[in-house]
Amino acid sequence: MATLAQYIAFHTLIDTGNFTETGLKLNLTQSSISHTISNLEAELGLSLIIRNRNNIVLTSEGKIVYEHISKILQQQQQLETSVANLKNLIGGTLSVGILPSVSLVLLPKVLAYFEQHHPDLQIRLMEGDYDQIEEWLHNGVVDIGFLVQPNSKHLVFDAIFNDELVCIMAQEHPLAKEERLSLEQLQDERWIMPKRTIDRDVTRILAKHKIHPNVVYELSVDQVILTMVNENLGISVVPNSLLLHAPSNLIRKKFYQAYIRQVGIAHKHSIHLSPGALKFVEISKYFASFLQN
Protein backbone atom coordinates (compact mmCIF):
# COMPACT_ATOMS: atom_id res chain seq x y z
CA MET A 1 0.00 0.00 0.00
CA ALA A 2 1.27 3.47 -0.87
CA THR A 3 2.64 5.46 2.08
CA LEU A 4 2.43 9.10 3.13
CA ALA A 5 6.20 9.41 2.61
CA GLN A 6 5.76 8.33 -1.02
CA TYR A 7 2.98 10.88 -1.48
CA ILE A 8 5.15 13.65 -0.05
CA ALA A 9 8.10 12.70 -2.25
CA PHE A 10 5.94 12.60 -5.38
CA HIS A 11 4.19 15.90 -4.57
CA THR A 12 7.50 17.64 -3.79
CA LEU A 13 9.07 16.29 -6.98
CA ILE A 14 6.31 17.77 -9.13
CA ASP A 15 6.48 21.09 -7.27
CA THR A 16 10.28 21.41 -7.63
CA GLY A 17 10.56 19.84 -11.08
CA ASN A 18 13.75 17.89 -10.39
CA PHE A 19 15.12 15.08 -8.22
CA THR A 20 18.09 17.03 -6.85
CA GLU A 21 16.04 19.85 -5.31
CA THR A 22 13.48 17.36 -4.01
CA GLY A 23 16.27 15.47 -2.25
CA LEU A 24 17.56 18.67 -0.68
CA LYS A 25 14.09 19.66 0.56
CA LEU A 26 13.38 16.23 2.05
CA ASN A 27 16.97 15.59 3.24
CA LEU A 28 17.25 12.49 1.06
CA THR A 29 19.58 11.45 -1.73
CA GLN A 30 18.56 11.79 -5.36
CA SER A 31 18.63 8.02 -5.76
CA SER A 32 16.35 7.60 -2.72
CA ILE A 33 13.79 9.93 -4.28
CA SER A 34 13.98 8.09 -7.60
CA HIS A 35 13.56 4.76 -5.80
CA THR A 36 10.56 6.09 -3.83
CA ILE A 37 8.81 7.30 -6.99
CA SER A 38 9.44 3.98 -8.73
CA ASN A 39 7.97 2.12 -5.74
CA LEU A 40 4.90 4.39 -5.79
CA GLU A 41 4.38 3.71 -9.50
CA ALA A 42 4.74 -0.01 -8.86
CA GLU A 43 2.31 0.14 -5.92
CA LEU A 44 -0.31 1.97 -7.98
CA GLY A 45 0.38 0.04 -11.17
CA LEU A 46 0.61 3.31 -13.12
CA SER A 47 3.27 5.33 -14.89
CA LEU A 48 3.12 8.76 -13.20
CA ILE A 49 5.98 10.75 -14.74
CA ILE A 50 8.07 10.96 -17.88
CA ARG A 51 11.73 11.53 -17.05
CA ASN A 52 13.26 13.93 -19.59
CA ARG A 53 16.82 15.19 -19.54
CA ASN A 54 15.86 18.73 -18.49
CA ASN A 55 12.52 18.33 -16.74
CA ILE A 56 9.84 16.01 -15.44
CA VAL A 57 6.43 15.72 -17.11
CA LEU A 58 3.31 14.24 -15.58
CA THR A 59 1.52 11.56 -17.53
CA SER A 60 -2.25 11.88 -17.89
CA GLU A 61 -2.63 9.34 -15.08
CA GLY A 62 -0.01 11.21 -13.06
CA LYS A 63 -1.99 14.46 -13.28
CA ILE A 64 -5.04 12.79 -11.74
CA VAL A 65 -2.97 11.11 -9.02
CA TYR A 66 -1.21 14.42 -8.26
CA GLU A 67 -4.55 16.19 -7.73
CA HIS A 68 -5.72 13.49 -5.30
CA ILE A 69 -2.40 13.44 -3.43
CA SER A 70 -2.53 17.24 -3.09
CA LYS A 71 -5.91 16.92 -1.36
CA ILE A 72 -4.64 14.11 0.88
CA LEU A 73 -1.64 16.19 2.00
CA GLN A 74 -3.85 19.21 2.67
CA GLN A 75 -6.09 17.02 4.83
CA GLN A 76 -3.02 15.66 6.63
CA GLN A 77 -1.91 19.22 7.43
CA GLN A 78 -5.40 20.09 8.66
CA LEU A 79 -5.38 16.99 10.88
CA GLU A 80 -2.03 17.91 12.42
CA THR A 81 -3.24 21.45 13.07
CA SER A 82 -6.54 20.23 14.55
CA VAL A 83 -4.71 17.87 16.92
CA ALA A 84 -2.48 20.75 18.02
CA ASN A 85 -5.57 22.91 18.55
CA LEU A 86 -7.21 20.21 20.69
CA LYS A 87 -4.11 20.17 22.85
CA ASN A 88 -4.01 23.99 22.76
CA LEU A 89 -0.42 23.75 21.57
CA ILE A 90 1.43 25.71 18.92
CA GLY A 91 2.27 22.87 16.60
CA GLY A 92 1.14 21.07 13.47
CA THR A 93 1.53 22.75 10.10
CA LEU A 94 0.89 26.37 9.12
CA SER A 95 0.80 27.26 5.43
CA VAL A 96 1.63 30.91 4.72
CA GLY A 97 1.36 32.81 1.44
CA ILE A 98 4.08 35.44 1.23
CA LEU A 99 4.85 38.44 -0.97
CA PRO A 100 8.46 38.90 -2.17
CA SER A 101 8.85 42.30 -0.48
CA VAL A 102 7.62 40.93 2.86
CA SER A 103 9.98 37.98 2.51
CA LEU A 104 12.92 40.37 2.44
CA VAL A 105 12.10 42.76 5.27
CA LEU A 106 10.00 40.84 7.79
CA LEU A 107 9.88 37.10 7.31
CA PRO A 108 13.44 36.11 8.39
CA LYS A 109 12.94 37.52 11.91
CA VAL A 110 9.50 35.92 12.26
CA LEU A 111 10.78 32.50 11.18
CA ALA A 112 13.82 32.77 13.48
CA TYR A 113 11.46 33.43 16.40
CA PHE A 114 9.36 30.34 15.67
CA GLU A 115 12.39 28.10 15.20
CA GLN A 116 13.63 29.18 18.62
CA HIS A 117 10.37 29.30 20.60
CA HIS A 118 7.94 26.98 18.78
CA PRO A 119 9.96 24.35 16.90
CA ASP A 120 6.96 21.98 16.78
CA LEU A 121 5.15 24.30 14.37
CA GLN A 122 6.06 23.43 10.79
CA ILE A 123 5.73 26.58 8.69
CA ARG A 124 5.22 25.97 4.97
CA LEU A 125 5.87 29.01 2.76
CA MET A 126 4.43 29.68 -0.68
CA GLU A 127 5.67 32.83 -2.43
CA GLY A 128 3.29 34.44 -4.89
CA ASP A 129 1.78 37.66 -6.14
CA TYR A 130 -1.41 39.35 -4.86
CA ASP A 131 -3.77 37.40 -7.12
CA GLN A 132 -2.15 34.04 -6.37
CA ILE A 133 -2.25 34.51 -2.60
CA GLU A 134 -5.91 35.58 -2.65
CA GLU A 135 -6.74 32.51 -4.76
CA TRP A 136 -4.76 30.24 -2.41
CA LEU A 137 -6.66 31.64 0.57
CA HIS A 138 -10.05 31.11 -1.09
CA ASN A 139 -9.16 27.54 -2.12
CA GLY A 140 -7.60 26.56 1.22
CA VAL A 141 -4.12 26.05 -0.24
CA VAL A 142 -2.69 28.34 2.48
CA ASP A 143 -4.06 29.07 5.96
CA ILE A 144 -2.99 32.70 6.07
CA GLY A 145 -1.33 35.05 3.62
CA PHE A 146 0.44 38.40 3.56
CA LEU A 147 -1.44 40.89 1.40
CA VAL A 148 -1.82 44.57 0.80
CA GLN A 149 -5.36 45.34 1.95
CA PRO A 150 -7.54 43.21 -0.37
CA ASN A 151 -10.88 44.09 -1.92
CA SER A 152 -12.39 40.67 -1.28
CA LYS A 153 -15.24 40.60 1.25
CA HIS A 154 -14.57 36.91 1.84
CA LEU A 155 -11.26 37.58 3.58
CA VAL A 156 -10.51 38.81 7.09
CA PHE A 157 -7.63 41.29 6.96
CA ASP A 158 -5.46 41.99 10.01
CA ALA A 159 -3.25 45.06 9.41
CA ILE A 160 0.42 44.54 10.28
CA PHE A 161 2.12 47.80 9.25
CA ASN A 162 1.75 50.87 7.06
CA ASP A 163 4.30 51.20 4.28
CA GLU A 164 4.87 54.55 2.57
CA LEU A 165 5.66 54.59 -1.14
CA VAL A 166 8.74 56.63 -2.03
CA CYS A 167 10.54 57.57 -5.24
CA ILE A 168 14.07 56.23 -5.67
CA MET A 169 16.79 57.45 -8.03
CA ALA A 170 20.53 57.53 -8.52
CA GLN A 171 22.67 60.21 -6.85
CA GLU A 172 23.37 61.95 -10.16
CA HIS A 173 19.70 62.23 -11.16
CA PRO A 174 18.54 65.88 -11.55
CA LEU A 175 15.62 65.34 -9.14
CA ALA A 176 17.98 64.19 -6.39
CA LYS A 177 18.30 67.85 -5.31
CA GLU A 178 14.56 68.19 -4.68
CA GLU A 179 13.34 67.98 -1.09
CA ARG A 180 10.02 66.35 -2.03
CA LEU A 181 8.32 65.37 -5.27
CA SER A 182 4.94 65.30 -6.96
CA LEU A 183 3.85 62.52 -9.28
CA GLU A 184 3.52 65.06 -12.10
CA GLN A 185 7.28 65.71 -11.94
CA LEU A 186 7.85 62.05 -12.88
CA GLN A 187 5.56 62.04 -15.94
CA ASP A 188 8.41 62.11 -18.49
CA GLU A 189 10.97 60.08 -16.53
CA ARG A 190 12.22 56.63 -17.47
CA TRP A 191 10.40 54.22 -15.14
CA ILE A 192 11.60 50.87 -13.85
CA MET A 193 8.39 49.26 -12.65
CA PRO A 194 7.53 46.15 -10.63
CA LYS A 195 5.31 43.77 -12.59
CA ARG A 196 1.62 44.51 -12.01
CA THR A 197 0.97 41.08 -10.55
CA ILE A 198 3.75 41.63 -8.01
CA ASP A 199 2.83 45.16 -6.92
CA ARG A 200 -0.44 46.85 -7.89
CA ASP A 201 -0.04 49.85 -5.58
CA VAL A 202 2.07 52.04 -7.87
CA THR A 203 -0.09 51.27 -10.91
CA ARG A 204 -3.24 52.11 -8.93
CA ILE A 205 -1.88 55.49 -7.77
CA LEU A 206 -0.63 56.45 -11.23
CA ALA A 207 -3.99 55.59 -12.78
CA LYS A 208 -5.80 57.64 -10.15
CA HIS A 209 -3.69 60.70 -11.04
CA LYS A 210 -3.90 59.95 -14.78
CA ILE A 211 -0.13 59.57 -15.03
CA HIS A 212 1.05 57.44 -17.97
CA PRO A 213 4.64 56.48 -17.14
CA ASN A 214 7.35 55.83 -19.71
CA VAL A 215 8.12 52.28 -18.58
CA VAL A 216 11.48 51.13 -19.93
CA TYR A 217 11.79 48.01 -17.77
CA GLU A 218 9.23 45.91 -15.90
CA LEU A 219 10.70 43.44 -13.43
CA SER A 220 9.53 40.95 -10.81
CA VAL A 221 12.63 40.96 -8.56
CA ASP A 222 12.78 43.91 -6.18
CA GLN A 223 16.55 43.83 -5.67
CA VAL A 224 17.11 44.04 -9.43
CA ILE A 225 14.94 47.16 -9.57
CA LEU A 226 17.01 48.78 -6.80
CA THR A 227 20.28 47.93 -8.55
CA MET A 228 19.13 49.24 -11.94
CA VAL A 229 17.88 52.49 -10.43
CA ASN A 230 21.20 52.86 -8.63
CA GLU A 231 22.90 52.62 -12.06
CA ASN A 232 20.75 55.58 -13.21
CA LEU A 233 18.80 53.51 -15.73
CA GLY A 234 15.56 55.08 -14.52
CA ILE A 235 13.52 55.97 -11.45
CA SER A 236 11.03 53.86 -9.55
CA VAL A 237 8.44 54.09 -6.79
CA VAL A 238 8.70 51.38 -4.14
CA PRO A 239 7.57 50.66 -0.57
CA ASN A 240 9.88 52.31 1.94
CA SER A 241 10.35 49.03 3.86
CA LEU A 242 11.94 47.51 0.77
CA LEU A 243 14.87 49.90 1.11
CA LEU A 244 16.10 48.25 4.30
CA HIS A 245 18.85 46.55 2.27
CA ALA A 246 19.11 49.07 -0.57
CA PRO A 247 22.48 50.38 -1.86
CA SER A 248 23.71 53.05 0.57
CA ASN A 249 24.05 55.74 -2.12
CA LEU A 250 20.53 55.26 -3.52
CA ILE A 251 18.43 58.43 -3.14
CA ARG A 252 14.87 58.20 -1.80
CA LYS A 253 12.35 61.03 -1.96
CA LYS A 254 8.97 61.35 -0.27
CA PHE A 255 6.01 62.87 -2.08
CA TYR A 256 4.19 66.05 -1.07
CA GLN A 257 1.12 63.84 -0.76
CA ALA A 258 1.87 60.69 1.20
CA TYR A 259 0.93 57.43 -0.48
CA ILE A 260 0.53 54.60 2.01
CA ARG A 261 -0.09 50.91 1.47
CA GLN A 262 -1.36 48.81 4.37
CA VAL A 263 0.32 45.42 4.66
CA GLY A 264 -1.39 42.72 6.66
CA ILE A 265 -2.23 39.06 7.05
CA ALA A 266 -5.50 37.70 5.64
CA HIS A 267 -7.52 34.52 6.08
CA LYS A 268 -10.92 33.21 5.01
CA HIS A 269 -13.98 34.35 6.93
CA SER A 270 -15.12 30.76 7.27
CA ILE A 271 -12.12 29.45 9.24
CA HIS A 272 -10.94 29.86 12.82
CA LEU A 273 -7.23 30.51 13.11
CA SER A 274 -5.15 27.94 14.95
CA PRO A 275 -3.01 28.95 17.97
CA GLY A 276 0.01 28.81 15.64
CA ALA A 277 -1.59 31.16 13.12
CA LEU A 278 -2.66 33.60 15.84
CA LYS A 279 0.88 33.62 17.25
CA PHE A 280 2.27 34.15 13.74
CA VAL A 281 0.11 37.27 13.34
CA GLU A 282 1.13 38.53 16.79
CA ILE A 283 4.87 38.07 16.17
CA SER A 284 4.62 39.59 12.68
CA LYS A 285 3.07 42.70 14.23
CA TYR A 286 5.83 42.86 16.81
CA PHE A 287 8.69 42.77 14.32
CA ALA A 288 6.83 45.01 11.87
CA SER A 289 6.72 47.74 14.53
CA PHE A 290 10.48 48.17 14.10
CA LEU A 291 10.06 48.84 10.37
CA GLN A 292 8.21 52.06 11.11
CA ASN A 293 10.66 53.50 13.62
C-alpha positions in Angstrom: 0.0 0.0 0.0 1.3 3.5 -0.9 2.6 5.5 2.1 2.4 9.1 3.1 6.2 9.4 2.6 5.8 8.3 -1.0 3.0 10.9 -1.5 5.1 13.7 -0.1 8.1 12.7 -2.2 5.9 12.6 -5.4 4.2 15.9 -4.6 7.5 17.6 -3.8 9.1 16.3 -7.0 6.3 17.8 -9.1 6.5 21.1 -7.3 10.3 21.4 -7.6 10.6 19.8 -11.1 13.7 17.9 -10.4 15.1 15.1 -8.2 18.1 17.0 -6.8 16.0 19.9 -5.3 13.5 17.4 -4.0 16.3 15.5 -2.2 17.6 18.7 -0.7 14.1 19.7 0.6 13.4 16.2 2.0 17.0 15.6 3.2 17.2 12.5 1.1 19.6 11.5 -1.7 18.6 11.8 -5.4 18.6 8.0 -5.8 16.3 7.6 -2.7 13.8 9.9 -4.3 14.0 8.1 -7.6 13.6 4.8 -5.8 10.6 6.1 -3.8 8.8 7.3 -7.0 9.4 4.0 -8.7 8.0 2.1 -5.7 4.9 4.4 -5.8 4.4 3.7 -9.5 4.7 0.0 -8.9 2.3 0.1 -5.9 -0.3 2.0 -8.0 0.4 0.0 -11.2 0.6 3.3 -13.1 3.3 5.3 -14.9 3.1 8.8 -13.2 6.0 10.8 -14.7 8.1 11.0 -17.9 11.7 11.5 -17.0 13.3 13.9 -19.6 16.8 15.2 -19.5 15.9 18.7 -18.5 12.5 18.3 -16.7 9.8 16.0 -15.4 6.4 15.7 -17.1 3.3 14.2 -15.6 1.5 11.6 -17.5 -2.3 11.9 -17.9 -2.6 9.3 -15.1 0.0 11.2 -13.1 -2.0 14.5 -13.3 -5.0 12.8 -11.7 -3.0 11.1 -9.0 -1.2 14.4 -8.3 -4.6 16.2 -7.7 -5.7 13.5 -5.3 -2.4 13.4 -3.4 -2.5 17.2 -3.1 -5.9 16.9 -1.4 -4.6 14.1 0.9 -1.6 16.2 2.0 -3.8 19.2 2.7 -6.1 17.0 4.8 -3.0 15.7 6.6 -1.9 19.2 7.4 -5.4 20.1 8.7 -5.4 17.0 10.9 -2.0 17.9 12.4 -3.2 21.5 13.1 -6.5 20.2 14.5 -4.7 17.9 16.9 -2.5 20.7 18.0 -5.6 22.9 18.6 -7.2 20.2 20.7 -4.1 20.2 22.8 -4.0 24.0 22.8 -0.4 23.8 21.6 1.4 25.7 18.9 2.3 22.9 16.6 1.1 21.1 13.5 1.5 22.7 10.1 0.9 26.4 9.1 0.8 27.3 5.4 1.6 30.9 4.7 1.4 32.8 1.4 4.1 35.4 1.2 4.9 38.4 -1.0 8.5 38.9 -2.2 8.9 42.3 -0.5 7.6 40.9 2.9 10.0 38.0 2.5 12.9 40.4 2.4 12.1 42.8 5.3 10.0 40.8 7.8 9.9 37.1 7.3 13.4 36.1 8.4 12.9 37.5 11.9 9.5 35.9 12.3 10.8 32.5 11.2 13.8 32.8 13.5 11.5 33.4 16.4 9.4 30.3 15.7 12.4 28.1 15.2 13.6 29.2 18.6 10.4 29.3 20.6 7.9 27.0 18.8 10.0 24.4 16.9 7.0 22.0 16.8 5.2 24.3 14.4 6.1 23.4 10.8 5.7 26.6 8.7 5.2 26.0 5.0 5.9 29.0 2.8 4.4 29.7 -0.7 5.7 32.8 -2.4 3.3 34.4 -4.9 1.8 37.7 -6.1 -1.4 39.4 -4.9 -3.8 37.4 -7.1 -2.2 34.0 -6.4 -2.3 34.5 -2.6 -5.9 35.6 -2.7 -6.7 32.5 -4.8 -4.8 30.2 -2.4 -6.7 31.6 0.6 -10.1 31.1 -1.1 -9.2 27.5 -2.1 -7.6 26.6 1.2 -4.1 26.0 -0.2 -2.7 28.3 2.5 -4.1 29.1 6.0 -3.0 32.7 6.1 -1.3 35.1 3.6 0.4 38.4 3.6 -1.4 40.9 1.4 -1.8 44.6 0.8 -5.4 45.3 1.9 -7.5 43.2 -0.4 -10.9 44.1 -1.9 -12.4 40.7 -1.3 -15.2 40.6 1.3 -14.6 36.9 1.8 -11.3 37.6 3.6 -10.5 38.8 7.1 -7.6 41.3 7.0 -5.5 42.0 10.0 -3.3 45.1 9.4 0.4 44.5 10.3 2.1 47.8 9.2 1.8 50.9 7.1 4.3 51.2 4.3 4.9 54.5 2.6 5.7 54.6 -1.1 8.7 56.6 -2.0 10.5 57.6 -5.2 14.1 56.2 -5.7 16.8 57.5 -8.0 20.5 57.5 -8.5 22.7 60.2 -6.9 23.4 62.0 -10.2 19.7 62.2 -11.2 18.5 65.9 -11.5 15.6 65.3 -9.1 18.0 64.2 -6.4 18.3 67.9 -5.3 14.6 68.2 -4.7 13.3 68.0 -1.1 10.0 66.4 -2.0 8.3 65.4 -5.3 4.9 65.3 -7.0 3.9 62.5 -9.3 3.5 65.1 -12.1 7.3 65.7 -11.9 7.8 62.1 -12.9 5.6 62.0 -15.9 8.4 62.1 -18.5 11.0 60.1 -16.5 12.2 56.6 -17.5 10.4 54.2 -15.1 11.6 50.9 -13.9 8.4 49.3 -12.7 7.5 46.2 -10.6 5.3 43.8 -12.6 1.6 44.5 -12.0 1.0 41.1 -10.6 3.8 41.6 -8.0 2.8 45.2 -6.9 -0.4 46.9 -7.9 0.0 49.9 -5.6 2.1 52.0 -7.9 -0.1 51.3 -10.9 -3.2 52.1 -8.9 -1.9 55.5 -7.8 -0.6 56.4 -11.2 -4.0 55.6 -12.8 -5.8 57.6 -10.1 -3.7 60.7 -11.0 -3.9 60.0 -14.8 -0.1 59.6 -15.0 1.1 57.4 -18.0 4.6 56.5 -17.1 7.3 55.8 -19.7 8.1 52.3 -18.6 11.5 51.1 -19.9 11.8 48.0 -17.8 9.2 45.9 -15.9 10.7 43.4 -13.4 9.5 40.9 -10.8 12.6 41.0 -8.6 12.8 43.9 -6.2 16.5 43.8 -5.7 17.1 44.0 -9.4 14.9 47.2 -9.6 17.0 48.8 -6.8 20.3 47.9 -8.6 19.1 49.2 -11.9 17.9 52.5 -10.4 21.2 52.9 -8.6 22.9 52.6 -12.1 20.8 55.6 -13.2 18.8 53.5 -15.7 15.6 55.1 -14.5 13.5 56.0 -11.4 11.0 53.9 -9.6 8.4 54.1 -6.8 8.7 51.4 -4.1 7.6 50.7 -0.6 9.9 52.3 1.9 10.3 49.0 3.9 11.9 47.5 0.8 14.9 49.9 1.1 16.1 48.3 4.3 18.8 46.5 2.3 19.1 49.1 -0.6 22.5 50.4 -1.9 23.7 53.1 0.6 24.1 55.7 -2.1 20.5 55.3 -3.5 18.4 58.4 -3.1 14.9 58.2 -1.8 12.4 61.0 -2.0 9.0 61.4 -0.3 6.0 62.9 -2.1 4.2 66.1 -1.1 1.1 63.8 -0.8 1.9 60.7 1.2 0.9 57.4 -0.5 0.5 54.6 2.0 -0.1 50.9 1.5 -1.4 48.8 4.4 0.3 45.4 4.7 -1.4 42.7 6.7 -2.2 39.1 7.0 -5.5 37.7 5.6 -7.5 34.5 6.1 -10.9 33.2 5.0 -14.0 34.4 6.9 -15.1 30.8 7.3 -12.1 29.5 9.2 -10.9 29.9 12.8 -7.2 30.5 13.1 -5.1 27.9 15.0 -3.0 28.9 18.0 0.0 28.8 15.6 -1.6 31.2 13.1 -2.7 33.6 15.8 0.9 33.6 17.2 2.3 34.2 13.7 0.1 37.3 13.3 1.1 38.5 16.8 4.9 38.1 16.2 4.6 39.6 12.7 3.1 42.7 14.2 5.8 42.9 16.8 8.7 42.8 14.3 6.8 45.0 11.9 6.7 47.7 14.5 10.5 48.2 14.1 10.1 48.8 10.4 8.2 52.1 11.1 10.7 53.5 13.6 
